[in-house]
Amino acid sequence: MNPVIQMHGIDKRFPGVHALKSVQFDLIAGEVHALMGENGAGKSTLMKILSGIYQPDGGTIRVNGAEVRIAGPRAAQGLGIGIIHQELALMPDLTVAQNIFIGREPKNRFGVLNEGKLNADAAAIFQQMKVAIDPQAEVRTLTIAKQQMVEIAKALSFRSSILIMDEPTAALNDRETDELFAIIRGLRGEGVGVVYISHKMDEIRRISDRVTVMRDGAYVGTVTAADTPIETIINMMVGRDLDQSVVDIPDLSGAEVALRVQGLNRGRVVRDVSFDLKKGEILGFAGLMGAGRTEVARVIFGADKRESGEIEVHGRAAAIRTPQDAVKAGIGYLSEDRKHFGLALGLDVRNNIGLTALDKFSDRAGRVNDSALAKVARDYIESLAIRTPSDKQEVRLLSGGNQQKVVIAKWLLRDCDILIFDEPTRGIDVGAKAEIYRLLVDLAAQGKAIIVISSELPEVLRLSHRIAVMCEGRLTGILPGGPATSQTEIMRLATQRDMASEGALT
Amino acid sequence: MTATVPAASPLNRLKASGAQQKLLAFASLIVLLIFFSIASENFLQTSNIIAILQATSVNGVLAIAATLVIITGGIDLSVGTLMTFTAVVSGVVLTFWGMALPFGILAAIGMGAFCGLISGTLIARMKIPPFIATLGMMLILKGLSLVISGTKPIYFNDTPSYPELSTGSLVGKLIPALPLPNGVLILFLLALFISWVLNRTVLGRYTFALGSNEEAVRLSGVNTDGWKIAIYALAGGICGIAGLLISSRLNSAQPALGLGYELDAIAAVVIGGTSLAGGRGSILGTIIGALIMSVLLNGLRILSVAQEWQTVVTGLIIIAAVYADMLRRRRAG
């Protein structure tokens, strides 16, 4: 079999980072080739080079055997290389067909568009994909899954023989993922070579033929997916055996219940969720993407309205309607998207820590007592081991792990003793992860009640004293933490669909 | 999954296309017309209607230019002083240099397009935010207008047919019962043409695409910088037309005029339902927006409301229009 793509010795440097170190990659027609690695391993950079967005500093790229230089996105399209970016690159105000053919609109020589042909061409592609999407619908009205299909249709419209998909299922639910996989299998059958970037082990097993692993910008190896155990692939990714340290579960039998949730409901995303959280406990929330974990947290925090259900904090009913109410009750929510919701990136560490507690540091006239604020900030920098040159450093210059610590400091300063962490280590490198874990364990030992929402099972297993598993908005079970619980058991609960309601919905 | 395509109903399309705001604006216009006709019998006179349309022509043309830029997600603060600058340029060509009328017209439109090209280049190539780039252009052009004209108005005494550009009536010659001034005719023809450009040509497609998601357009291999410059140049050329219209109506190029016109133009665009966030908008909406503003001013004047209050009302209308749009969006989710 002839490889359609051969990348060899690819090197790429960004200011201060050696992003790719002599990386190789090849793709055969009609295969799904998974590209795996932790955040920052260089997968996306490599694929951006292949699609002409970045230029390599060294190395060769061959397409169908001939060495090529891919000068830009247009050149990549010309070579039959289509890419579907992690952040969908669509124009929400334009129609589906207009999006697919942007830059290649059928037109006469005066630049007058032929909309009829545009829509017909788009319809033909969807016919071929066996997908039902109206070419004249505005993209903003489509679900994320449908938008993804539009991206695929766009890539196919170039007659791409090579399709790169960067974490395509990140925002899809199970059923949508199934549909996507059916399309990918169809394309594979037609001889399209697919590069599939993902973090999700189960998907890799289901869809890919071969797996190439990268680590820290370097090529680690390529294996066949069918006969390589997942542990082997994980070991290749992290470069060592998985951290086997076992969670140390404290005896909480006498501990006070900090948070009690009873029969929480919000539409289809949160259905009859009830659980207790004790002081000093770490309760992990596991589940697949879209299972409703973040939604539960947002409802508890008052960010979304609950339709029914009771929330008790320290034994007293808490009327939480807004995030302010939640904070007053001592609940802190650390969003998975720190940059958008957790931090003022342009402000310094000191002011980020004090941002929501300025009332503690100001007098009646609103004058801020800067030296008191600075002292508190320095205390947190020390106690949480935030690595920053000073409390005057701008937060955007800190690493992901240290930014996360600043967010934690901010909530601790608000006297929050119930802390909900949503994907606390997303975008944080391996070393810093361990530090965040240690911090969470310490906080629990100090009597904080902690919820950790995580999509990474090893993370849930390593941290949680108990593990709540969700599927389709329902809490399908609460498992004990520690070695007694296996990943298989969690996955079983995470995929335990409610057949009755499923039947009613379809 | 089957391959049957769910056809969007026309009603859904209407909802999705932001046509509701246009409808709302149109309904407001009708309500205003009815209100003022009842309040004053002088309002619905043909001569008054013509006066309203005539008053709309300059702001309408500028608003068309502003619409193009705003749909790309940008803003152009220089449309007012660019209008003045092109009027002065026309005066220089026709009065100082004594050239024939067509040269004056070409010079005004050409200079407008050239200035738009400069704004576009500042924004697209040098990555200066549109607000700043066009704020700079606004001041530069205001200054240059004063410098070139020697701070004095330039009169078009050597070009007797100059006022005809705006106040003459080609339509009136053909249909005496309909003395539509040329300025209004030009506004309507321009609106039709730019509307066609927006909806049926590649330039129009990229205007919407840029405002919707510029990065996506760039990643699709489109020369986004080039198209953006072209759009600003087109908007500049349209400001040249406005320059001709206003100087023709005043039979002079007034170098001190122009500041403040950009805000009226942007107001008309916003009232017409074009989103300041870019990606959506229409010329029809903008024309309705401009008409609402002139009808309001004219009606209040007829009702003898002080001019200061007319300005206050315009401000309220802008806020109300945008709030109505926000409500609609929130409902649409």
Interface residues (C-beta under 8 A of the other chain):
Chain A: I53 G72 P73 R74 Q77 H85 A89 L90 M91 P92 D93 L94 Q98 I102 G103 E105 K107 F110 G111 V112 L113 E115 A123 F126 Q127 K130 V131 A132 I133 D134 P135 Q136 A137 E138 R140 T141 K154 E179 A182
Chain B: M1 T2 A3 T4 V5 P6 A7 A8 R13 A16 S17 R200 T201 V202 L203 R205 F208 A209 G211 S212 N213 E215 A216 V217 R218 L219 S220 G221 V222 G279 R280
